[in-house]
């Protein structure tokens, strides 16, 4: 049986433990009829990677983490029609399968596209998951288009999703973007991504209403706990909120008086349920065109050379700190 190197975990451990993520030798994944076998050249670490690692139950079989990836097609399944060996690709993975923190990964061709030709593997690996999340938020949950106007509030504007969401909103809609950031470096980053205004999330109500006295039309919420009452005050009647987190005991009744719609966004929904799988491949192909045209910038701020457990532990440590601006990638 052919084997490969990978980085995995057997249980949830503090990231400072050398066993939190371990170098492993595991079988090369089997390739299904619609699968690509990709040699992974670079990955990025997202908050969802940290969350998944932190919630693992002890197991004799390791879990290989990782979603974002950029690499080269090494082999194709018997029914693959869109890719060939040697193609350079990018994708955000599938939560129901083993992840991208490995030498090789099997991934359904329908959620993959060719990566931007203007980016190397490390810069490309930063974008897929956050781009899909931002795209689905704007154009599906909020149903925006080129004619959409109003005010969009982006919490966590210097984070991975916020960085892409700002760029897409400014390129593809007519909304004004208000970002939140509390530190000078994150404020500068949000402005560089294209935010029209930046407010401090520690004073969210006061500062948002100072910028938008009548309230905002759309709210992107990666940190919903304790914020719903504030959203009810700062969102206009018939406005929209899209959340990507899932805090326990969330009470949305305060939104009812203004008929504010609450949406959930989970970019894994399509692959989890086999629903409209081709959509994300098409989305990433369109995003690649935007990158190559200069309309969408990579969000890498930290690149770690060393595709091994030590490199990935450092990446997880940075994401866990809560002080990351942009994205961290790990590459060969």
C-alpha positions as CSV (number, residue, x, y, z in Angstrom):
1,X,0.0,0.0,0.0
2,X,1.4,3.4,-1.0
3,X,1.9,5.8,1.9
4,X,2.4,9.5,2.3
5,X,3.3,12.1,4.9
6,X,0.6,14.0,6.7
7,X,-0.1,16.0,9.8
8,X,-2.9,14.9,12.1
9,X,-4.3,14.7,15.6
10,X,-5.6,11.9,17.8
11,X,-7.3,14.1,20.3
12,X,-7.9,17.7,21.3
13,X,-4.8,19.0,23.0
14,X,-3.5,22.6,23.7
15,X,-1.6,23.8,20.7
16,X,1.6,24.1,22.8
17,X,1.6,20.3,23.2
18,X,3.9,18.6,20.7
19,X,1.1,16.0,20.3
20,X,-1.5,18.6,19.3
21,X,-0.5,18.0,15.7
22,X,1.8,15.2,14.8
23,X,3.8,14.2,11.7
24,X,2.4,10.9,10.4
25,X,2.9,8.3,7.7
26,X,-0.6,7.2,6.4
27,X,-2.0,5.5,3.3
28,X,-2.5,7.6,0.2
29,X,-6.2,8.2,-0.1
30,X,-8.3,6.2,-2.5
31,X,-9.5,8.1,-5.6
32,X,-13.2,8.0,-6.3
33,X,-14.7,8.3,-9.8
34,X,-15.2,12.1,-9.5
35,X,-12.1,12.7,-7.4
36,X,-8.8,14.4,-8.1
37,X,-5.7,13.3,-6.2
38,X,-3.9,16.5,-5.5
39,X,-0.3,16.9,-4.4
40,X,-0.8,19.7,-1.9
41,X,1.8,22.5,-2.1
42,X,0.3,25.0,0.4
43,X,-2.6,25.3,2.9
44,X,-3.9,28.1,5.0
45,X,-5.2,27.8,8.6
46,X,-8.7,29.2,9.4
47,X,-10.6,29.6,12.7
48,X,-12.6,26.5,11.6
49,X,-9.4,24.4,11.6
50,X,-8.6,25.5,15.2
51,X,-12.2,24.8,16.2
52,X,-12.2,21.4,14.7
53,X,-8.9,20.5,16.3
54,X,-10.1,21.7,19.7
55,X,-13.2,19.5,19.6
56,X,-11.7,16.2,18.6
57,X,-12.6,13.1,20.6
58,X,-9.7,10.7,21.4
59,X,-9.3,8.2,18.6
60,X,-6.7,5.6,17.6
61,X,-7.2,6.8,14.0
62,X,-5.8,10.2,13.3
63,X,-7.8,13.1,11.9
64,X,-6.1,15.0,9.2
65,X,-7.1,18.6,9.4
66,X,-7.1,21.3,6.8
67,X,-9.5,22.8,4.3
68,X,-7.9,25.5,2.1
69,X,-5.3,24.1,-0.4
70,X,-3.5,24.8,-3.5
71,X,-1.6,22.1,-5.4
72,X,-1.0,20.1,-8.5
73,X,-3.3,17.3,-9.8
74,X,-1.4,14.0,-9.5
75,X,-4.1,11.6,-10.7
76,X,-7.8,11.7,-11.7
77,X,-10.7,9.4,-11.2
78,X,-12.4,7.4,-13.9
79,X,-15.2,9.9,-14.4
80,X,-13.3,13.2,-14.1
81,X,-13.9,15.4,-17.2
82,X,-12.6,18.8,-16.2
83,X,-9.0,18.3,-15.1
84,X,-5.9,16.4,-16.1
85,X,-2.6,15.5,-14.4
86,X,-0.4,18.5,-13.9
87,X,-3.2,21.1,-13.6
88,X,-2.6,23.7,-10.8
89,X,-5.7,23.9,-8.7
90,X,-7.2,25.5,-5.5
91,X,-10.1,24.6,-3.3
92,X,-11.6,24.7,0.2
93,X,-12.2,21.0,0.8
94,X,-15.0,19.0,2.4
95,X,-15.7,18.7,6.1
96,X,-16.8,15.1,5.7
97,X,-13.4,13.9,4.3
98,X,-9.8,13.9,5.5
99,X,-8.2,17.2,5.1
100,X,-5.5,19.1,3.2
101,X,-2.7,18.9,5.8
102,X,-1.1,16.0,3.8
103,X,1.2,15.2,0.9
104,X,-1.8,14.1,-1.2
105,X,-5.6,14.8,-0.9
106,X,-8.5,13.3,-2.7
107,X,-11.1,16.0,-3.5
108,X,-14.3,16.0,-5.7
109,X,-13.5,17.8,-8.9
110,X,-16.8,19.7,-8.7
111,X,-15.6,21.9,-5.8
112,X,-12.2,22.6,-7.4
113,X,-11.0,25.1,-10.0
114,X,-7.7,26.0,-11.6
115,X,-5.9,28.4,-9.4
116,X,-5.1,32.0,-10.5
117,X,-2.1,32.0,-12.9
118,X,-0.8,35.2,-11.3
119,X,-0.4,33.7,-7.8
120,X,2.0,31.2,-6.4
121,X,0.7,28.3,-4.3
122,X,1.1,30.0,-1.0
123,X,-0.7,33.2,-2.0
124,X,-3.5,31.1,-3.7
125,X,-4.0,28.9,-0.7
126,X,-5.2,31.8,1.5
127,X,-8.3,32.5,-0.5
128,X,-10.7,29.6,-1.3
129,X,-12.6,29.1,2.0
130,X,-12.9,32.8,2.8
131,X,-13.8,33.7,-0.8
132,X,-16.6,31.1,-0.9
133,X,-17.9,32.2,2.4
134,X,-17.9,35.9,1.4
135,X,-19.3,35.2,-2.0
136,X,-22.2,33.1,-0.7
137,X,-22.9,35.7,2.0
138,X,-23.1,38.6,-0.4
139,X,-24.7,37.1,-3.4
140,X,-26.9,34.3,-1.9
141,X,-27.7,35.2,1.7
142,X,-27.9,39.0,1.0
143,X,-28.9,38.5,-2.7
144,X,-26.8,41.5,-3.7
145,X,-26.0,42.5,-7.2
146,X,-24.3,45.3,-9.1
147,X,-27.3,47.6,-8.4
148,X,-27.5,47.0,-4.6
149,X,-26.9,50.1,-2.5
150,X,-27.1,50.8,1.2
151,X,-24.7,50.2,4.1
152,X,-22.9,46.9,4.8
153,X,-21.4,46.4,8.2
154,X,-18.5,43.9,8.3
155,X,-17.5,42.7,11.8
156,X,-14.0,41.4,11.9
157,X,-13.0,43.4,8.8
158,X,-9.3,42.5,9.1
159,X,-10.0,38.8,9.3
160,X,-9.9,36.3,6.5
161,X,-13.5,36.4,5.5
162,X,-13.9,40.1,6.2
163,X,-10.9,40.9,4.0
164,X,-12.4,39.2,1.0
165,X,-16.0,40.3,1.7
166,X,-14.9,44.0,1.6
167,X,-13.1,43.5,-1.7
168,X,-16.0,41.6,-3.3
169,X,-18.6,44.1,-2.0
170,X,-16.6,47.1,-3.4
171,X,-16.0,45.4,-6.8
172,X,-19.4,43.8,-7.4
173,X,-22.0,45.9,-5.6
174,X,-22.8,49.6,-4.9
175,X,-22.9,49.3,-1.1
176,X,-20.9,51.4,1.3
177,X,-18.7,49.2,3.5
178,X,-18.3,49.9,7.2
179,X,-15.7,47.6,8.8
180,X,-14.9,47.0,12.5
181,X,-11.4,46.9,13.9
182,X,-10.0,47.9,17.3
183,X,-6.2,48.0,16.7
184,X,-4.3,50.3,14.4
185,X,-2.8,47.5,12.3
186,X,-6.2,45.9,11.7
187,X,-7.8,49.3,11.0
188,X,-5.1,50.0,8.3
189,X,-5.6,46.5,6.8
190,X,-9.4,47.0,6.6
191,X,-8.9,50.4,4.9
192,X,-6.4,48.8,2.5
193,X,-9.0,46.2,1.5
194,X,-11.4,49.0,0.6
195,X,-13.5,49.7,3.6
196,X,-15.2,53.1,3.3
197,X,-15.2,53.6,7.1
198,X,-13.8,51.7,10.1
199,X,-15.3,51.6,13.6
200,X,-14.3,50.1,16.9
201,X,-16.3,47.0,17.7
202,X,-15.9,47.8,21.4
203,X,-18.2,50.8,20.8
204,X,-20.2,49.2,18.0
205,X,-23.6,50.9,18.6
206,X,-22.3,54.4,19.1
207,X,-19.8,54.4,16.3
208,X,-21.9,52.7,13.7
209,X,-24.8,55.1,14.3
210,X,-22.3,58.0,14.0
211,X,-21.4,56.8,10.5
212,X,-24.8,55.6,9.5
213,X,-27.4,57.5,11.7
214,X,-30.4,55.7,10.1
215,X,-28.8,52.3,10.6
216,X,-27.2,49.8,8.2
217,X,-28.9,47.5,5.8
218,X,-26.7,44.4,6.0
219,X,-24.6,43.0,8.8
220,X,-21.9,40.2,8.5
221,X,-21.5,38.6,11.9
222,X,-18.6,36.2,12.7
223,X,-19.0,37.0,16.4
224,X,-22.7,36.9,17.3
225,X,-22.7,36.2,21.0
226,X,-23.8,39.2,23.0
227,X,-24.3,41.3,19.8
228,X,-27.9,40.5,18.8
229,X,-29.5,43.3,20.8
230,X,-27.0,45.8,19.3
231,X,-27.8,44.5,15.8
232,X,-31.4,45.2,16.5
233,X,-30.6,48.8,17.3
234,X,-28.2,49.5,14.4
235,X,-30.0,47.6,11.6
236,X,-32.7,49.3,9.6
237,X,-36.2,47.8,9.3
238,X,-36.2,44.8,6.9
239,X,-32.4,44.6,7.1
240,X,-30.4,41.4,7.0
241,X,-27.8,39.7,9.2
242,X,-25.7,36.8,8.1
243,X,-23.8,34.8,10.8
244,X,-21.0,32.3,10.3
245,X,-20.7,31.3,14.0
246,X,-23.1,29.3,16.2
247,X,-23.1,30.5,19.8
248,X,-25.3,28.5,22.2
249,X,-28.5,30.0,23.4
250,X,-28.8,32.6,20.7
251,X,-32.0,34.6,21.2
252,X,-33.1,36.4,18.0
253,X,-36.5,37.6,19.2
254,X,-35.1,41.2,19.5
255,X,-34.9,41.3,15.7
256,X,-38.6,40.7,15.2
257,X,-39.9,44.2,15.7
258,X,-37.9,45.5,12.7
259,X,-38.5,42.3,10.7
260,X,-34.8,41.8,10.4
261,X,-33.9,38.6,8.6
262,X,-31.2,36.3,10.1
263,X,-29.3,34.1,7.7
264,X,-26.8,31.3,8.4
265,X,-23.8,30.8,6.1
266,X,-21.8,27.6,6.1
267,X,-19.6,27.0,3.0
268,X,-19.6,23.2,3.6
269,X,-23.3,22.9,3.2
270,X,-23.1,22.0,-0.5
271,X,-20.5,19.3,-0.1
272,X,-22.1,17.9,3.1
273,X,-25.4,17.3,1.3
274,X,-24.2,16.8,-2.3
275,X,-26.3,19.8,-3.2
276,X,-25.4,21.8,-6.3
277,X,-21.8,20.7,-6.0
278,X,-20.7,22.4,-9.2
279,X,-21.5,25.8,-7.9
280,X,-18.4,26.2,-5.8
281,X,-16.1,25.1,-8.6
282,X,-17.6,27.8,-10.8
283,X,-17.4,30.3,-8.0
284,X,-13.7,29.6,-7.6
285,X,-13.1,29.8,-11.3
286,X,-14.7,33.3,-11.4
287,X,-12.7,34.3,-8.4
288,X,-9.5,33.2,-10.1
289,X,-10.4,35.5,-13.1
290,X,-10.9,38.4,-10.6
291,X,-7.5,37.7,-9.1
292,X,-5.8,37.6,-12.5
293,X,-7.5,40.8,-13.5
294,X,-6.3,42.5,-10.3
295,X,-9.8,42.8,-8.8
296,X,-9.2,40.5,-5.9
297,X,-6.0,40.5,-3.8
298,X,-4.5,37.6,-1.8
299,X,-4.9,38.1,2.0
300,X,-1.6,36.5,3.1
301,X,0.2,38.3,5.8
302,X,2.2,35.4,7.3
303,X,3.8,32.6,5.3
304,X,5.4,29.7,7.1
305,X,7.9,27.6,5.2
306,X,7.7,24.0,6.5
307,X,4.8,21.8,5.6
308,X,5.0,19.7,8.8
309,X,3.6,19.5,12.3
310,X,5.8,22.2,13.6
311,X,4.8,24.7,10.9
312,X,1.1,23.9,11.3
313,X,1.3,24.2,15.1
314,X,2.7,27.7,14.7
315,X,0.0,28.6,12.2
316,X,-2.7,27.3,14.7
317,X,-1.1,29.2,17.5
318,X,-1.2,32.5,15.5
319,X,-4.9,32.0,14.6
320,X,-5.8,31.1,18.2
321,X,-4.2,34.3,19.4
322,X,-7.1,36.3,18.0
323,X,-4.8,38.9,16.7
324,X,-4.2,37.7,13.2
325,X,-4.6,40.3,10.4
326,X,-5.3,38.6,7.0
327,X,-4.3,35.0,6.7
328,X,-1.5,32.6,7.6
329,X,-0.4,30.0,5.1
330,X,2.0,27.0,5.4
331,X,3.8,25.9,2.3
332,X,6.5,23.5,1.0
